[in-house]
């Protein structure tokens, strides 16, 4: 994902910063503990499409 796009995109829930996880093709909001999918290079910024983060992953 282009860094310019990542600078513009924010979490649709809290408007917080997102982190790109290239290995998983996801954009992660650590504040809301959600991972938004990136499909065919296009971020899907819908709460209904996001998956909750594993609570153990940040430990």
C-alpha distance matrix in Angstrom:
0.0 3.8 6.3 8.6 7.2 7.2 10.6 11.9 11.2 14.0 15.7 17.9 20.8 21.2 18.9 17.8 14.7 11.9 10.7 7.7 9.6 8.0 11.6 12.1 8.9 9.8 9.7 13.0 15.7 18.3 20.9 21.1 20.3 18.0 14.9 13.1 11.9 8.9 11.0 10.5 6.8 8.6 9.0 12.7 14.1 17.6 19.8 21.5 18.5 17.5 19.2 21.2 20.3 23.0 25.4 26.1 22.5 22.9 26.4
3.8 0.0 3.8 5.4 5.4 6.5 8.8 10.3 10.9 14.1 16.6 18.8 21.9 21.9 19.1 18.0 14.9 12.9 12.1 9.9 12.4 11.2 14.9 15.6 12.6 13.1 12.2 15.2 17.3 19.9 22.2 22.8 22.4 20.4 17.7 15.9 15.2 12.2 14.2 13.3 9.6 10.8 11.3 15.1 15.9 19.6 22.0 24.0 21.3 20.3 22.2 24.0 23.1 25.9 27.9 28.7 25.1 25.0 28.5
6.3 3.8 0.0 3.8 5.4 4.9 6.2 8.8 10.0 12.7 15.6 18.2 21.0 20.3 17.4 15.9 12.5 11.2 10.5 9.3 12.4 12.1 15.8 16.7 14.2 13.9 12.1 14.5 16.0 18.2 20.3 21.5 21.4 19.9 17.6 16.4 16.5 14.2 16.8 16.5 12.7 13.5 13.0 16.6 16.6 20.4 22.3 24.8 22.3 20.8 22.6 23.8 22.6 25.4 26.9 27.7 24.1 23.5 26.9
8.6 5.4 3.8 0.0 3.8 5.5 5.2 6.6 9.0 12.2 15.5 17.6 20.7 20.1 16.7 15.9 13.1 12.5 12.8 12.1 15.5 15.4 19.2 19.6 16.7 16.2 14.0 16.4 17.4 20.0 21.4 22.5 23.0 21.4 19.4 17.7 18.0 15.6 17.9 17.5 13.8 13.7 13.4 16.8 16.5 20.3 22.5 25.1 23.0 21.9 24.2 25.5 24.8 27.8 29.3 30.4 27.0 26.2 29.7
7.2 5.4 5.4 3.8 0.0 3.8 5.4 5.2 6.2 9.8 12.8 14.6 17.9 17.8 14.6 14.3 11.8 10.7 11.6 10.7 14.1 14.2 17.8 17.6 14.4 13.6 11.4 14.2 15.2 18.3 19.7 20.2 20.7 18.7 16.6 14.5 14.7 12.4 14.8 14.8 11.1 10.4 9.8 13.1 12.9 16.6 19.0 21.5 19.4 18.6 21.1 22.7 22.4 25.7 27.4 28.8 25.5 25.0 28.7
7.2 6.5 4.9 5.5 3.8 0.0 3.8 5.4 5.3 7.9 10.7 13.3 16.1 15.6 12.7 11.6 8.6 7.2 7.9 7.7 11.4 12.2 15.8 15.6 12.9 11.5 8.8 11.0 12.0 14.8 16.4 17.2 17.5 15.9 14.0 12.6 13.5 11.9 14.9 15.7 12.1 11.5 9.8 12.9 12.2 15.9 17.7 20.4 18.4 16.8 18.9 20.1 19.4 22.6 24.0 25.4 22.1 21.4 25.0
10.6 8.8 6.2 5.2 5.4 3.8 0.0 3.8 5.9 8.0 11.5 14.0 16.6 15.4 12.1 11.0 8.2 8.5 9.9 10.7 14.5 15.6 19.2 19.1 16.7 15.0 11.9 13.3 13.4 15.8 16.8 18.2 19.1 18.0 16.7 15.6 16.9 15.6 18.6 19.3 15.6 14.8 13.1 15.9 14.5 18.1 19.7 22.8 21.2 19.5 21.6 22.4 21.7 24.8 25.8 27.3 24.1 22.9 26.4
11.9 10.3 8.8 6.6 5.2 5.4 3.8 0.0 3.8 6.6 10.3 11.9 14.8 14.2 10.6 10.8 9.1 9.6 11.9 12.6 16.4 17.5 21.0 20.3 17.5 15.7 12.6 14.2 13.9 16.8 17.3 18.1 19.5 17.9 16.9 15.1 16.6 15.3 18.0 18.8 15.4 13.7 12.0 14.3 12.6 16.1 18.0 21.1 19.8 18.7 21.3 22.4 22.3 25.8 26.9 28.8 25.8 24.7 28.3
11.2 10.9 10.0 9.0 6.2 5.3 5.9 3.8 0.0 3.8 7.0 8.7 11.8 11.8 8.6 8.9 7.6 7.2 10.0 10.7 14.2 15.7 19.0 17.7 15.0 12.7 9.5 11.2 10.9 14.3 14.8 15.0 16.3 14.4 13.4 11.5 13.2 12.4 15.4 16.8 13.7 11.6 9.1 11.0 9.0 12.5 14.3 17.3 16.1 14.9 17.6 18.8 19.0 22.6 23.9 25.9 23.1 22.4 26.1
14.0 14.1 12.7 12.2 9.8 7.9 8.0 6.6 3.8 0.0 3.8 6.2 8.6 8.0 5.0 5.4 5.3 6.0 9.6 11.4 14.7 16.9 19.8 18.2 16.1 13.1 9.5 9.8 8.4 11.6 11.4 11.7 13.5 12.2 12.1 10.9 13.6 13.9 17.1 19.1 16.4 14.1 10.9 11.8 8.9 11.6 12.5 16.0 15.3 13.6 16.1 16.7 17.0 20.6 21.5 23.9 21.4 20.3 23.9
15.7 16.6 15.6 15.5 12.8 10.7 11.5 10.3 7.0 3.8 0.0 3.8 5.4 5.7 4.6 5.2 6.5 6.4 10.0 12.0 14.5 17.2 19.6 17.4 15.7 12.2 8.9 8.4 6.3 9.6 9.1 8.5 10.5 9.0 9.7 8.9 12.2 13.5 16.7 19.4 17.2 14.7 11.1 10.8 7.5 9.3 9.3 12.9 12.7 10.6 13.1 13.4 14.2 17.8 18.7 21.4 19.3 18.5 22.1
17.9 18.8 18.2 17.6 14.6 13.3 14.0 11.9 8.7 6.2 3.8 0.0 3.8 6.1 5.6 8.1 10.1 10.2 13.6 15.2 17.6 20.0 22.2 19.7 17.7 14.4 11.5 11.4 9.6 12.8 11.7 10.1 12.6 10.7 11.6 10.0 13.1 14.6 17.2 19.9 18.1 15.1 11.6 10.4 6.6 7.4 7.6 11.2 11.8 10.7 13.7 14.4 16.1 19.8 20.8 23.8 22.1 21.5 25.0
20.8 21.9 21.0 20.7 17.9 16.1 16.6 14.8 11.8 8.6 5.4 3.8 0.0 3.8 5.9 8.0 10.9 11.5 14.8 16.9 19.0 21.8 23.7 21.0 19.7 16.1 13.3 12.1 9.3 11.7 9.7 7.7 10.9 9.9 12.0 11.5 15.1 17.1 19.9 22.9 21.3 18.4 14.8 13.2 9.6 9.2 7.7 11.4 12.8 11.1 13.4 13.3 15.0 18.5 19.0 22.3 21.1 20.2 23.5
21.2 21.9 20.3 20.1 17.8 15.6 15.4 14.2 11.8 8.0 5.7 6.1 3.8 0.0 3.8 5.3 8.9 10.5 14.0 16.8 19.1 22.2 24.2 22.0 20.8 17.1 13.9 12.2 8.8 10.4 7.7 7.3 10.9 10.9 13.3 13.4 17.1 18.9 22.0 24.9 22.9 20.3 16.6 15.8 12.2 12.6 11.2 14.9 15.9 13.7 15.6 14.7 15.6 19.0 18.8 22.0 20.7 19.2 22.3
18.9 19.1 17.4 16.7 14.6 12.7 12.1 10.6 8.6 5.0 4.6 5.6 5.9 3.8 0.0 3.8 6.9 9.0 12.8 15.4 18.3 21.0 23.6 21.7 20.0 16.6 13.1 12.1 9.3 11.5 9.7 10.0 13.0 12.6 14.0 13.5 16.8 17.9 21.0 23.5 21.0 18.5 15.1 15.0 11.4 12.8 12.5 16.3 16.8 14.8 17.1 16.9 17.5 21.0 21.1 24.0 22.1 20.6 24.0
17.8 18.0 15.9 15.9 14.3 11.6 11.0 10.8 8.9 5.4 5.2 8.1 8.0 5.3 3.8 0.0 3.8 6.6 10.0 13.1 15.9 19.0 21.4 19.9 18.7 15.3 11.6 10.0 7.0 8.6 7.3 8.8 11.2 11.4 12.7 13.0 16.4 17.5 21.0 23.5 20.8 18.8 15.4 15.8 12.7 14.5 13.9 17.6 17.5 14.9 16.6 15.9 15.7 18.9 18.9 21.4 19.4 17.5 20.8
14.7 14.9 12.5 13.1 11.8 8.6 8.2 9.1 7.6 5.3 6.5 10.1 10.9 8.9 6.9 3.8 0.0 3.8 6.9 10.0 13.1 16.0 18.7 17.7 16.4 13.3 9.6 8.5 6.6 8.4 8.7 10.6 11.9 11.8 12.1 12.4 15.3 15.9 19.5 21.6 18.6 17.2 14.0 15.3 12.8 15.4 15.3 18.9 18.0 15.3 16.8 16.4 15.6 18.7 19.0 20.9 18.4 16.6 20.1
11.9 12.9 11.2 12.5 10.7 7.2 8.5 9.6 7.2 6.0 6.4 10.2 11.5 10.5 9.0 6.6 3.8 0.0 3.8 6.6 9.6 12.4 15.1 13.9 12.6 9.5 5.9 5.3 5.0 7.6 9.3 10.3 10.6 9.8 9.1 9.3 11.9 12.4 16.2 18.3 15.5 14.4 11.2 12.7 10.9 13.7 13.9 17.0 15.5 12.8 14.1 14.2 13.3 16.5 17.4 19.2 16.3 15.2 18.9
10.7 12.1 10.5 12.8 11.6 7.9 9.9 11.9 10.0 9.6 10.0 13.6 14.8 14.0 12.8 10.0 6.9 3.8 0.0 3.8 6.4 9.5 12.0 11.5 10.8 8.3 5.5 5.0 6.7 8.1 11.0 12.3 11.4 10.7 9.2 10.1 11.8 12.1 15.9 17.8 15.0 14.8 12.1 14.1 13.1 15.9 16.1 18.8 16.7 13.8 14.5 14.5 12.8 15.5 16.6 17.7 14.3 13.5 17.1
7.7 9.9 9.3 12.1 10.7 7.7 10.7 12.6 10.7 11.4 12.0 15.2 16.9 16.8 15.4 13.1 10.0 6.6 3.8 0.0 3.8 5.9 9.0 8.8 7.5 6.1 4.7 6.4 9.3 11.2 14.3 14.9 13.5 12.1 9.4 9.6 10.1 9.5 13.1 14.6 11.8 12.4 10.3 12.8 12.9 16.0 16.7 18.9 16.2 13.8 14.5 15.3 13.7 16.3 18.1 18.8 15.3 15.3 18.9
9.6 12.4 12.4 15.5 14.1 11.4 14.5 16.4 14.2 14.7 14.5 17.6 19.0 19.1 18.3 15.9 13.1 9.6 6.4 3.8 0.0 3.8 5.6 5.6 5.9 5.3 6.1 7.2 10.8 12.0 15.5 15.8 13.6 12.2 9.1 10.1 9.8 9.7 12.9 14.6 12.6 13.7 11.9 14.0 14.7 17.2 17.6 19.2 16.2 13.8 13.5 14.4 12.4 14.3 16.5 16.7 13.1 13.9 17.2
8.0 11.2 12.1 15.4 14.2 12.2 15.6 17.5 15.7 16.9 17.2 20.0 21.8 22.2 21.0 19.0 16.0 12.4 9.5 5.9 3.8 0.0 3.8 5.4 5.0 6.8 8.6 10.6 14.3 15.7 19.2 19.4 17.2 15.4 12.0 12.1 10.7 9.4 11.9 12.6 10.8 12.9 12.1 14.7 16.2 18.9 19.9 21.1 17.7 15.9 15.9 17.4 15.6 17.3 19.8 19.7 16.0 17.2 20.3
11.6 14.9 15.8 19.2 17.8 15.8 19.2 21.0 19.0 19.8 19.6 22.2 23.7 24.2 23.6 21.4 18.7 15.1 12.0 9.0 5.6 3.8 0.0 3.8 5.8 8.1 10.7 12.2 15.9 16.9 20.5 20.4 17.6 16.0 12.6 13.3 11.6 11.0 12.9 13.9 12.9 15.2 14.5 16.4 18.2 20.3 21.0 21.7 18.2 16.4 15.6 17.0 15.0 16.0 18.8 18.2 14.7 16.6 19.3
12.1 15.6 16.7 19.6 17.6 15.6 19.1 20.3 17.7 18.2 17.4 19.7 21.0 22.0 21.7 19.9 17.7 13.9 11.5 8.8 5.6 5.4 3.8 0.0 3.8 5.4 8.8 10.1 13.9 15.2 18.6 17.9 15.2 13.0 9.5 10.1 8.3 8.7 10.7 12.6 12.1 13.5 12.4 13.6 15.4 17.1 17.6 18.0 14.6 12.8 12.0 13.7 12.2 13.6 16.8 16.8 13.6 15.7 18.8
8.9 12.6 14.2 16.7 14.4 12.9 16.7 17.5 15.0 16.1 15.7 17.7 19.7 20.8 20.0 18.7 16.4 12.6 10.8 7.5 5.9 5.0 5.8 3.8 0.0 3.8 7.1 9.8 13.5 15.7 18.8 18.0 15.9 13.2 9.4 8.7 6.2 5.3 7.5 9.3 8.4 9.8 8.9 10.7 12.8 15.1 16.3 16.9 13.3 12.1 12.4 14.7 13.9 16.1 19.2 19.7 16.4 18.1 21.5
9.8 13.1 13.9 16.2 13.6 11.5 15.0 15.7 12.7 13.1 12.2 14.4 16.1 17.1 16.6 15.3 13.3 9.5 8.3 6.1 5.3 6.8 8.1 5.4 3.8 0.0 3.8 6.3 9.8 12.2 15.1 14.2 12.4 9.6 5.9 5.4 4.5 5.3 8.7 11.4 10.0 10.1 7.8 9.1 10.2 12.4 13.2 14.3 11.1 9.2 9.7 11.7 11.1 13.8 16.6 17.7 14.6 15.9 19.5
9.7 12.2 12.1 14.0 11.4 8.8 11.9 12.6 9.5 9.5 8.9 11.5 13.3 13.9 13.1 11.6 9.6 5.9 5.5 4.7 6.1 8.6 10.7 8.8 7.1 3.8 0.0 3.8 6.9 9.8 12.4 11.9 10.8 8.4 5.5 5.0 6.4 7.1 10.9 13.5 11.3 10.6 7.5 9.0 8.8 11.5 12.1 14.2 11.7 9.3 10.5 11.8 11.2 14.4 16.5 18.0 15.0 15.3 19.1
13.0 15.2 14.5 16.4 14.2 11.0 13.3 14.2 11.2 9.8 8.4 11.4 12.1 12.2 12.1 10.0 8.5 5.3 5.0 6.4 7.2 10.6 12.2 10.1 9.8 6.3 3.8 0.0 3.8 6.1 9.0 8.8 7.3 5.8 4.3 6.2 8.8 10.6 14.2 17.0 15.1 14.3 10.9 11.6 10.5 12.5 11.9 14.4 12.4 9.2 9.5 9.6 8.4 11.6 13.2 15.0 12.1 12.0 15.8
15.7 17.3 16.0 17.4 15.2 12.0 13.4 13.9 10.9 8.4 6.3 9.6 9.3 8.8 9.3 7.0 6.6 5.0 6.7 9.3 10.8 14.3 15.9 13.9 13.5 9.8 6.9 3.8 0.0 3.8 5.5 5.7 5.7 5.4 6.3 8.1 11.5 13.5 17.1 20.0 18.0 16.6 12.9 13.1 10.9 12.4 11.3 14.4 13.4 10.0 10.6 9.8 9.1 12.4 13.1 15.4 13.2 12.2 15.9
18.3 19.9 18.2 20.0 18.3 14.8 15.8 16.8 14.3 11.6 9.6 12.8 11.7 10.4 11.5 8.6 8.4 7.6 8.1 11.2 12.0 15.7 16.9 15.2 15.7 12.2 9.8 6.1 3.8 0.0 3.8 5.6 4.7 6.8 8.5 11.2 14.4 16.6 20.2 23.1 21.1 20.0 16.5 16.7 14.6 15.8 14.1 16.9 16.2 12.5 12.1 10.1 8.4 10.9 10.6 12.8 10.8 9.1 12.6
20.9 22.2 20.3 21.4 19.7 16.4 16.8 17.3 14.8 11.4 9.1 11.7 9.7 7.7 9.7 7.3 8.7 9.3 11.0 14.3 15.5 19.2 20.5 18.6 18.8 15.1 12.4 9.0 5.5 3.8 0.0 3.8 5.6 8.0 10.8 13.0 16.6 18.9 22.4 25.5 23.4 21.9 18.2 17.9 15.2 15.9 13.8 16.9 17.0 13.5 13.5 11.3 10.5 13.1 12.2 14.9 13.7 11.7 14.6
21.1 22.8 21.5 22.5 20.2 17.2 18.2 18.1 15.0 11.7 8.5 10.1 7.7 7.3 10.0 8.8 10.6 10.3 12.3 14.9 15.8 19.4 20.4 17.9 18.0 14.2 11.9 8.8 5.7 5.6 3.8 0.0 3.8 5.5 9.0 11.0 14.7 17.5 20.8 24.1 22.5 20.7 16.9 15.8 13.1 13.1 10.5 13.4 13.9 10.5 10.6 8.5 8.9 11.8 11.5 14.9 13.9 12.8 15.9
20.3 22.4 21.4 23.0 20.7 17.5 19.1 19.5 16.3 13.5 10.5 12.6 10.9 10.9 13.0 11.2 11.9 10.6 11.4 13.5 13.6 17.2 17.6 15.2 15.9 12.4 10.8 7.3 5.7 4.7 5.6 3.8 0.0 3.8 7.0 10.1 13.4 16.4 19.6 22.9 21.6 20.3 16.6 15.8 13.9 14.0 11.4 13.7 13.4 9.7 8.6 5.9 5.2 8.1 8.3 11.4 10.3 9.8 13.0
18.0 20.4 19.9 21.4 18.7 15.9 18.0 17.9 14.4 12.2 9.0 10.7 9.9 10.9 12.6 11.4 11.8 9.8 10.7 12.1 12.2 15.4 16.0 13.0 13.2 9.6 8.4 5.8 5.4 6.8 8.0 5.5 3.8 0.0 3.8 6.5 9.8 13.0 16.0 19.5 18.4 16.9 13.3 12.2 10.6 10.6 8.4 10.5 9.8 6.0 5.6 4.6 5.4 9.1 10.7 13.6 12.0 12.4 15.8
14.9 17.7 17.6 19.4 16.6 14.0 16.7 16.9 13.4 12.1 9.7 11.6 12.0 13.3 14.0 12.7 12.1 9.1 9.2 9.4 9.1 12.0 12.6 9.5 9.4 5.9 5.5 4.3 6.3 8.5 10.8 9.0 7.0 3.8 0.0 3.8 6.5 9.6 12.7 16.0 15.0 13.9 10.6 10.0 9.4 10.3 9.3 10.9 8.8 5.3 5.3 6.3 6.4 9.9 12.4 14.5 12.2 13.2 16.8
13.1 15.9 16.4 17.7 14.5 12.6 15.6 15.1 11.5 10.9 8.9 10.0 11.5 13.4 13.5 13.0 12.4 9.3 10.1 9.6 10.1 12.1 13.3 10.1 8.7 5.4 5.0 6.2 8.1 11.2 13.0 11.0 10.1 6.5 3.8 0.0 3.8 6.8 9.7 13.2 12.2 10.5 7.1 6.2 6.0 7.4 7.8 9.3 6.7 4.5 6.7 9.1 10.1 13.5 16.1 18.3 15.9 16.9 20.5
11.9 15.2 16.5 18.0 14.7 13.5 16.9 16.6 13.2 13.6 12.2 13.1 15.1 17.1 16.8 16.4 15.3 11.9 11.8 10.1 9.8 10.7 11.6 8.3 6.2 4.5 6.4 8.8 11.5 14.4 16.6 14.7 13.4 9.8 6.5 3.8 0.0 3.8 6.2 9.8 9.5 8.4 6.1 5.6 7.7 9.1 10.4 10.8 7.2 6.6 8.2 11.4 12.2 15.1 18.2 19.9 17.3 18.9 22.4
8.9 12.2 14.2 15.6 12.4 11.9 15.6 15.3 12.4 13.9 13.5 14.6 17.1 18.9 17.9 17.5 15.9 12.4 12.1 9.5 9.7 9.4 11.0 8.7 5.3 5.3 7.1 10.6 13.5 16.6 18.9 17.5 16.4 13.0 9.6 6.8 3.8 0.0 3.8 6.6 5.7 5.3 4.2 5.9 8.7 11.1 13.2 13.8 10.2 10.2 12.0 15.0 15.4 18.3 21.3 22.7 19.8 21.1 24.7
11.0 14.2 16.8 17.9 14.8 14.9 18.6 18.0 15.4 17.1 16.7 17.2 19.9 22.0 21.0 21.0 19.5 16.2 15.9 13.1 12.9 11.9 12.9 10.7 7.5 8.7 10.9 14.2 17.1 20.2 22.4 20.8 19.6 16.0 12.7 9.7 6.2 3.8 0.0 3.8 5.3 5.2 6.4 7.1 10.7 12.4 14.9 14.7 11.1 12.2 14.0 17.4 18.2 20.8 24.1 25.4 22.6 24.4 27.8
10.5 13.3 16.5 17.5 14.8 15.7 19.3 18.8 16.8 19.1 19.4 19.9 22.9 24.9 23.5 23.5 21.6 18.3 17.8 14.6 14.6 12.6 13.9 12.6 9.3 11.4 13.5 17.0 20.0 23.1 25.5 24.1 22.9 19.5 16.0 13.2 9.8 6.6 3.8 0.0 3.8 5.5 8.4 10.1 13.6 15.7 18.5 18.3 14.8 15.9 17.7 21.1 21.6 24.1 27.4 28.4 25.4 27.1 30.6
6.8 9.6 12.7 13.8 11.1 12.1 15.6 15.4 13.7 16.4 17.2 18.1 21.3 22.9 21.0 20.8 18.6 15.5 15.0 11.8 12.6 10.8 12.9 12.1 8.4 10.0 11.3 15.1 18.0 21.1 23.4 22.5 21.6 18.4 15.0 12.2 9.5 5.7 5.3 3.8 0.0 3.8 6.6 9.5 12.4 15.2 18.1 18.7 15.3 15.7 17.7 20.7 20.9 23.6 26.6 27.7 24.4 25.7 29.2
8.6 10.8 13.5 13.7 10.4 11.5 14.8 13.7 11.6 14.1 14.7 15.1 18.4 20.3 18.5 18.8 17.2 14.4 14.8 12.4 13.7 12.9 15.2 13.5 9.8 10.1 10.6 14.3 16.6 20.0 21.9 20.7 20.3 16.9 13.9 10.5 8.4 5.3 5.2 5.5 3.8 0.0 3.8 6.4 9.2 12.0 15.1 15.9 12.9 13.7 16.4 19.4 20.1 23.3 26.1 27.6 24.7 25.7 29.4
9.0 11.3 13.0 13.4 9.8 9.8 13.1 12.0 9.1 10.9 11.1 11.6 14.8 16.6 15.1 15.4 14.0 11.2 12.1 10.3 11.9 12.1 14.5 12.4 8.9 7.8 7.5 10.9 12.9 16.5 18.2 16.9 16.6 13.3 10.6 7.1 6.1 4.2 6.4 8.4 6.6 3.8 0.0 3.8 5.9 9.1 11.9 13.2 10.4 10.6 13.4 16.2 17.0 20.3 22.9 24.7 21.9 22.7 26.4
12.7 15.1 16.6 16.8 13.1 12.9 15.9 14.3 11.0 11.8 10.8 10.4 13.2 15.8 15.0 15.8 15.3 12.7 14.1 12.8 14.0 14.7 16.4 13.6 10.7 9.1 9.0 11.6 13.1 16.7 17.9 15.8 15.8 12.2 10.0 6.2 5.6 5.9 7.1 10.1 9.5 6.4 3.8 0.0 3.8 5.8 8.8 9.6 7.0 8.1 11.4 14.5 16.1 19.5 22.2 24.4 22.0 23.0 26.6
14.1 15.9 16.6 16.5 12.9 12.2 14.5 12.6 9.0 8.9 7.5 6.6 9.6 12.2 11.4 12.7 12.8 10.9 13.1 12.9 14.7 16.2 18.2 15.4 12.8 10.2 8.8 10.5 10.9 14.6 15.2 13.1 13.9 10.6 9.4 6.0 7.7 8.7 10.7 13.6 12.4 9.2 5.9 3.8 0.0 3.8 6.6 8.8 7.5 7.6 11.2 13.6 15.3 19.0 21.1 23.7 21.5 22.0 25.6
17.6 19.6 20.4 20.3 16.6 15.9 18.1 16.1 12.5 11.6 9.3 7.4 9.2 12.6 12.8 14.5 15.4 13.7 15.9 16.0 17.2 18.9 20.3 17.1 15.1 12.4 11.5 12.5 12.4 15.8 15.9 13.1 14.0 10.6 10.3 7.4 9.1 11.1 12.4 15.7 15.2 12.0 9.1 5.8 3.8 0.0 3.8 5.3 5.3 6.5 10.2 12.7 15.2 18.8 20.9 23.8 22.1 22.8 26.3
19.8 22.0 22.3 22.5 19.0 17.7 19.7 18.0 14.3 12.5 9.3 7.6 7.7 11.2 12.5 13.9 15.3 13.9 16.1 16.7 17.6 19.9 21.0 17.6 16.3 13.2 12.1 11.9 11.3 14.1 13.8 10.5 11.4 8.4 9.3 7.8 10.4 13.2 14.9 18.5 18.1 15.1 11.9 8.8 6.6 3.8 0.0 3.8 5.4 5.2 8.3 10.0 12.9 16.4 18.2 21.4 20.2 20.8 24.1
21.5 24.0 24.8 25.1 21.5 20.4 22.8 21.1 17.3 16.0 12.9 11.2 11.4 14.9 16.3 17.6 18.9 17.0 18.8 18.9 19.2 21.1 21.7 18.0 16.9 14.3 14.2 14.4 14.4 16.9 16.9 13.4 13.7 10.5 10.9 9.3 10.8 13.8 14.7 18.3 18.7 15.9 13.2 9.6 8.8 5.3 3.8 0.0 3.8 5.7 8.2 10.6 14.0 17.0 19.2 22.3 21.3 22.5 25.6
18.5 21.3 22.3 23.0 19.4 18.4 21.2 19.8 16.1 15.3 12.7 11.8 12.8 15.9 16.8 17.5 18.0 15.5 16.7 16.2 16.2 17.7 18.2 14.6 13.3 11.1 11.7 12.4 13.4 16.2 17.0 13.9 13.4 9.8 8.8 6.7 7.2 10.2 11.1 14.8 15.3 12.9 10.4 7.0 7.5 5.3 5.4 3.8 0.0 3.8 6.6 10.0 12.8 15.9 18.6 21.2 19.8 21.3 24.6
17.5 20.3 20.8 21.9 18.6 16.8 19.5 18.7 14.9 13.6 10.6 10.7 11.1 13.7 14.8 14.9 15.3 12.8 13.8 13.8 13.8 15.9 16.4 12.8 12.1 9.2 9.3 9.2 10.0 12.5 13.5 10.5 9.7 6.0 5.3 4.5 6.6 10.2 12.2 15.9 15.7 13.7 10.6 8.1 7.6 6.5 5.2 5.7 3.8 0.0 3.8 6.7 9.3 12.6 15.1 17.8 16.3 17.6 20.9
19.2 22.2 22.6 24.2 21.1 18.9 21.6 21.3 17.6 16.1 13.1 13.7 13.4 15.6 17.1 16.6 16.8 14.1 14.5 14.5 13.5 15.9 15.6 12.0 12.4 9.7 10.5 9.5 10.6 12.1 13.5 10.6 8.6 5.6 5.3 6.7 8.2 12.0 14.0 17.7 17.7 16.4 13.4 11.4 11.2 10.2 8.3 8.2 6.6 3.8 0.0 3.8 6.4 9.2 12.1 14.6 13.4 15.2 18.2
21.2 24.0 23.8 25.5 22.7 20.1 22.4 22.4 18.8 16.7 13.4 14.4 13.3 14.7 16.9 15.9 16.4 14.2 14.5 15.3 14.4 17.4 17.0 13.7 14.7 11.7 11.8 9.6 9.8 10.1 11.3 8.5 5.9 4.6 6.3 9.1 11.4 15.0 17.4 21.1 20.7 19.4 16.2 14.5 13.6 12.7 10.0 10.6 10.0 6.7 3.8 0.0 3.8 6.5 8.7 11.7 11.1 12.5 15.3
20.3 23.1 22.6 24.8 22.4 19.4 21.7 22.3 19.0 17.0 14.2 16.1 15.0 15.6 17.5 15.7 15.6 13.3 12.8 13.7 12.4 15.6 15.0 12.2 13.9 11.1 11.2 8.4 9.1 8.4 10.5 8.9 5.2 5.4 6.4 10.1 12.2 15.4 18.2 21.6 20.9 20.1 17.0 16.1 15.3 15.2 12.9 14.0 12.8 9.3 6.4 3.8 0.0 3.8 6.1 8.6 7.4 8.9 11.8
23.0 25.9 25.4 27.8 25.7 22.6 24.8 25.8 22.6 20.6 17.8 19.8 18.5 19.0 21.0 18.9 18.7 16.5 15.5 16.3 14.3 17.3 16.0 13.6 16.1 13.8 14.4 11.6 12.4 10.9 13.1 11.8 8.1 9.1 9.9 13.5 15.1 18.3 20.8 24.1 23.6 23.3 20.3 19.5 19.0 18.8 16.4 17.0 15.9 12.6 9.2 6.5 3.8 0.0 3.8 5.4 5.4 7.9 9.8
25.4 27.9 26.9 29.3 27.4 24.0 25.8 26.9 23.9 21.5 18.7 20.8 19.0 18.8 21.1 18.9 19.0 17.4 16.6 18.1 16.5 19.8 18.8 16.8 19.2 16.6 16.5 13.2 13.1 10.6 12.2 11.5 8.3 10.7 12.4 16.1 18.2 21.3 24.1 27.4 26.6 26.1 22.9 22.2 21.1 20.9 18.2 19.2 18.6 15.1 12.1 8.7 6.1 3.8 0.0 3.8 5.5 6.3 7.5
26.1 28.7 27.7 30.4 28.8 25.4 27.3 28.8 25.9 23.9 21.4 23.8 22.3 22.0 24.0 21.4 20.9 19.2 17.7 18.8 16.7 19.7 18.2 16.8 19.7 17.7 18.0 15.0 15.4 12.8 14.9 14.9 11.4 13.6 14.5 18.3 19.9 22.7 25.4 28.4 27.7 27.6 24.7 24.4 23.7 23.8 21.4 22.3 21.2 17.8 14.6 11.7 8.6 5.4 3.8 0.0 3.8 5.6 5.3
22.5 25.1 24.1 27.0 25.5 22.1 24.1 25.8 23.1 21.4 19.3 22.1 21.1 20.7 22.1 19.4 18.4 16.3 14.3 15.3 13.1 16.0 14.7 13.6 16.4 14.6 15.0 12.1 13.2 10.8 13.7 13.9 10.3 12.0 12.2 15.9 17.3 19.8 22.6 25.4 24.4 24.7 21.9 22.0 21.5 22.1 20.2 21.3 19.8 16.3 13.4 11.1 7.4 5.4 5.5 3.8 0.0 3.8 5.7
22.9 25.0 23.5 26.2 25.0 21.4 22.9 24.7 22.4 20.3 18.5 21.5 20.2 19.2 20.6 17.5 16.6 15.2 13.5 15.3 13.9 17.2 16.6 15.7 18.1 15.9 15.3 12.0 12.2 9.1 11.7 12.8 9.8 12.4 13.2 16.9 18.9 21.1 24.4 27.1 25.7 25.7 22.7 23.0 22.0 22.8 20.8 22.5 21.3 17.6 15.2 12.5 8.9 7.9 6.3 5.6 3.8 0.0 3.8
26.4 28.5 26.9 29.7 28.7 25.0 26.4 28.3 26.1 23.9 22.1 25.0 23.5 22.3 24.0 20.8 20.1 18.9 17.1 18.9 17.2 20.3 19.3 18.8 21.5 19.5 19.1 15.8 15.9 12.6 14.6 15.9 13.0 15.8 16.8 20.5 22.4 24.7 27.8 30.6 29.2 29.4 26.4 26.6 25.6 26.3 24.1 25.6 24.6 20.9 18.2 15.3 11.8 9.8 7.5 5.3 5.7 3.8 0.0
